[in-house]
Amino acid sequence: MRYNPFLNGDILKIKVILTGGTVGSNNQNGIIRNSPKNNVVDFWLEKNPCDIEFVSVMPYSILSENLTLENWQMLINELQKDYSAFDGIIITHGSDTLSYTSAMVAVYCKDFSIPVVLTGSDKVLSDKKANGLPNFGKAVELIRKNQIGVWTVFNEVYPSDSVCEADCFTDRFSLGSCTPIDFKPERNVALKKRVLIIKEYPFADYDILTLTEDIKAVLLVGYHSGTANEKSVAKLAEKCKTNGVLLYLQGLKRKSGIYSSTDKIIKSGVKPLFDVTAEYAFAYLTFLINL
């Protein structure tokens, strides 16, 4: 905790980075709309008066399904600042793309010496059933306990490098198995749209896929066993090779056997990514290709 002479004692000092999402929205006649004036800190302090010093910033405010690479860059620019005066960072975010931004922050902030916590809400904060304030409270407690690392709080507490997208039926996130890659992105990285992510599906036809000049890598999210249609991927690999694009396959697990179809894919030159979630793989490649 930091000593603050104005408050006559040791207090917790937390930076809160607001980015919108349901936690920063209003429900107007059944339509949830982004509302930049909503600050979860104000809602939380009304019910939890305390001597914590919160410093809030809002680099952007959107519904997270509208997330762009420019928004990630704005968040990174904020995370590049000096946080030596703070005990922790809380990033509020919409749930739709929370797992993706969680992975990005996990890669970028993995060496931070203070806790970094991402969180959001399932309903607008004016709804008494919303989990936003309990989530925010858990984020505060992680910082109070000095739980160094990057965490995602949404009902449960997840390591941000392993949290997977919420299920559309239960609205619950899940915990994947992730072994972080030994990689440190440049602090002043400038992100560009160079990575394309596609999902394997039955009868996939990658002949219709167009690779623009900006694309330098394609991430193919395979099936749960790390497989993909070997014939379809062979055509995709040839297309990538012709265009000078790297092709990666996600979904593989080192402790599991590799199917013959996957073996052929790897031998064709496709680069395997083992023991990482799709979100982490995408975040890692986004930084790697932008070196």
JODA-V41843 format. One record per helix or strand of 2 or more residues. SS is the DSSP state (H for helix, E for strand). FROM is the first residue (numbers start at 1). TO is the last residue. If there is no record, write none. Layout:
ss:SS from:FROM to:TO
ss:SS from:FROM to:TO
This chain:
ss:E from:2 to:4
ss:E from:9 to:11
ss:E from:13 to:18
ss:H from:22 to:24
ss:E from:25 to:28
ss:E from:31 to:34
ss:H from:40 to:47
ss:E from:53 to:57
ss:H from:64 to:66
ss:H from:69 to:79
ss:E from:88 to:92
ss:H from:98 to:108
ss:E from:115 to:119
ss:H from:132 to:144
ss:E from:150 to:153
ss:E from:157 to:159
ss:E from:163 to:164
ss:E from:174 to:175
ss:E from:195 to:199
ss:H from:206 to:208
ss:E from:217 to:221
ss:H from:230 to:242
ss:E from:246 to:252
ss:H from:260 to:267
ss:E from:271 to:274
ss:H from:278 to:289
